[in-house]
Amino acid sequence: LYFEPYAEEVAGRVKGMAINTALELAAGTGRVTNHLRKALTKNARLIASDLSADMLEVAKEKLKGENVEWRVIDATELPFEDNSIGLIVCCFGYMFVPEKMKAYSEALRVLKKGGMLLFTTWDRLSTLGTSNVFRTVAKKYLPDPPPAFFGLPYSMHDEAPIKDNLKKTGFSKVQ
C-alpha cells in the first residue's frame, strides 16, 4: 500500500542505465531491491544494505535466488573505495540518519564521477492521507509532546534545505 508505487517509480528512473555497481541503502524488506534487480542489467552488481540484519533476512528470503549481495551497512560509514559505485539508492531512509551531511559526504565519496544518488523522502504528514489519520489517532495515546522519533519519517519534507545540504556536500547537479 505505501511502498510499492515508490519502489516501481524509483526503479523506473534507473532502468536502462549503464550501471556496473549499485548500492541500495535502507533496503529493509527488499521491496525496492526487487524492482532494482529487474531494472538493472543481469551483470550489474547490486548491493542491498540496511542497519538491521533482521530486516535483511526478511529481504533475502523474499528474493531468494536473485543476484543480490546483502550487507549490514551504516550510511555514514560506507565500506567501499572512493569512486567505486555508479548508483546509490535510498528510499525513505535518510530521514532516520542522524548525521545526514556525513551520509551525503560518504555517498559522494564512493560515487563514480557521473554517478547518481537517488533518494526519496516522505512529504509533510498533512499531505499523506492514511498516514495522517493513523498518526492523529496514535498521538492521542502517546505522551505530550510525542517522542522525537514520531516525526522523523516526515522530517525531510522541504526540498530547499535538502538541495542546499547536497550542494554544500559537493553534489553539483541536484534535482
C-alpha positions in Angstrom: 0.0 0.0 0.0 2.7 2.5 1.0 5.9 1.4 -0.7 5.1 -0.5 -3.9 4.4 2.5 -6.1 7.5 4.3 -4.9 9.6 1.2 -5.5 8.4 1.0 -9.1 8.9 4.7 -9.7 12.5 4.6 -8.4 13.4 1.5 -10.3 11.9 3.0 -13.4 14.2 6.0 -13.1 17.3 3.8 -13.4 16.0 1.3 -16.0 18.3 1.1 -19.0 21.1 3.0 -17.3 24.6 1.6 -17.8 25.4 0.8 -14.1 28.1 -1.7 -13.1 27.6 -1.4 -9.4 24.6 -0.2 -7.5 24.2 0.2 -3.7 20.8 0.4 -2.0 20.8 1.9 1.5 18.0 1.2 3.9 16.8 -1.8 1.9 14.5 -3.0 4.6 12.4 -6.0 3.5 13.6 -5.7 -0.1 10.7 -4.1 -1.9 12.9 -1.6 -3.8 15.6 -4.2 -4.1 13.3 -6.4 -6.1 12.4 -3.7 -8.6 16.1 -2.5 -8.8 17.2 -6.0 -9.6 14.8 -6.1 -12.5 15.7 -2.6 -13.8 19.4 -3.2 -13.7 21.2 -5.4 -16.2 21.8 -9.0 -15.3 25.6 -8.4 -14.9 25.2 -5.3 -12.7 26.3 -5.8 -9.1 23.5 -4.9 -6.7 24.4 -4.5 -3.0 21.4 -4.2 -0.8 22.1 -2.9 2.7 20.4 -2.0 5.9 21.4 -1.3 9.5 19.1 -4.2 10.6 20.4 -7.7 9.9 16.9 -8.9 10.8 15.3 -6.8 8.0 17.8 -8.1 5.5 17.0 -11.7 6.5 13.3 -11.0 5.5 14.5 -9.5 2.2 16.9 -12.4 1.5 14.0 -14.8 1.9 11.7 -12.8 -0.4 14.4 -12.5 -3.1 16.0 -16.0 -2.7 17.9 -16.9 -5.8 18.3 -13.3 -7.1 21.7 -11.8 -7.9 21.9 -9.5 -4.8 24.7 -9.0 -2.3 23.3 -8.5 1.2 25.2 -6.3 3.7 24.7 -4.6 7.0 25.9 -1.1 6.4 25.7 2.3 8.1 25.1 5.1 5.6 27.6 7.3 7.4 30.4 4.7 7.1 30.3 3.2 3.6 32.8 0.3 3.4 33.7 1.0 -0.3 36.6 2.6 -2.1 36.4 6.1 -3.4 34.8 6.4 -6.9 33.6 2.8 -6.9 29.8 2.9 -7.1 27.7 4.0 -10.1 24.4 4.4 -8.3 23.2 4.8 -4.8 19.5 4.4 -4.0 17.9 5.2 -0.6 14.2 5.1 -0.4 12.7 6.5 2.8 15.9 6.0 4.8 17.8 9.3 5.1 15.2 10.7 7.3 16.4 8.3 10.0 20.1 9.1 9.7 21.2 11.4 12.5 24.2 12.7 10.6 22.8 13.5 7.2 25.7 15.6 6.0 28.1 12.8 6.9 25.9 10.3 5.0 25.8 12.6 1.9 29.5 13.0 2.1 30.0 9.3 2.2 27.7 8.8 -0.8 29.6 11.4 -2.8 33.0 9.9 -1.8 32.1 6.4 -3.1 30.2 7.5 -6.2 32.0 7.4 -9.5 32.3 10.6 -11.5 28.9 11.0 -13.2 27.3 8.6 -10.7 23.9 9.2 -9.2 22.5 9.4 -5.7 18.7 8.8 -6.0 16.6 9.0 -2.8 13.1 9.6 -1.6 11.6 11.1 1.5 8.1 11.5 2.7 6.2 14.8 2.3 4.8 16.6 5.3 2.4 14.5 7.2 -0.7 16.6 6.5 -0.5 15.7 2.8 -0.3 11.9 3.4 -4.0 10.9 4.0 -3.8 7.4 5.6 -0.6 8.1 7.5 -2.0 11.4 8.8 -5.2 9.7 10.0 -3.2 6.9 11.7 -0.8 9.4 13.3 -3.6 11.6 14.5 -5.3 8.7 16.2 -2.0 7.3 17.6 -1.0 10.7 19.0 -4.0 10.5 21.4 -2.3 7.6 23.2 1.3 9.0 23.3 2.7 11.4 25.8 2.5 15.1 25.0 4.8 16.0 23.3 5.1 12.7 21.5 8.6 11.0 21.4 11.1 12.7 19.0 11.0 9.7 16.6 7.3 10.2 16.0 8.0 13.0 13.5 11.2 11.6 11.9 9.6 10.0 8.8 8.2 13.4 7.8 11.2 15.5 8.8 12.6 15.9 5.3 9.6 17.3 3.5 11.2 20.6 2.5 13.2 20.3 -0.7 15.2 23.6 -0.2 17.3 22.5 2.7 17.9 19.1 1.2 19.2 20.7 -2.0 21.3 23.2 -0.1 22.9 20.4 2.0 23.6 18.3 -1.0 25.3 21.2 -2.7 27.3 22.0 0.4 28.4 18.4 0.5 29.7 18.8 -3.1 27.0 17.4 -5.3 26.9 19.5 -8.4 23.7 18.6 -10.2 20.8 18.4 -7.7 17.2 17.9 -8.8 
